[in-house]
Amino acid sequence: MLTCKEVSTLVSESLDHSLPLRQRMGVRFHLMMCSMCRTYKKQTLQLRDAMRTYARREPTEHLSKEARQRIKNALKTDGK
């Protein structure tokens, strides 16, 4: 049986590519018995989905032009 450490690595890898059948079955078997790893997988998938949603948003400016200028000025004077 796979360890929790192995399963967490495989769950992360499965986000990037499809795992071989033997590894997929091992992960599924482990997840049936381990609530901590089920939670980890669920949270990992939620984080991936949140990042995908965030990446699709239109970029917005978080600072006003005045605030950006104040920061630029402060950086210029600190460097002298």
ABEGO torsion letter per residue (X at the ends): XBBAAAAAAAAAAAAABBBBAAAAAAAAAAAAABAAAAAAAAAAAAAAAAAAAAAABBBBBABBAAAAAAAAAAAAAAAX
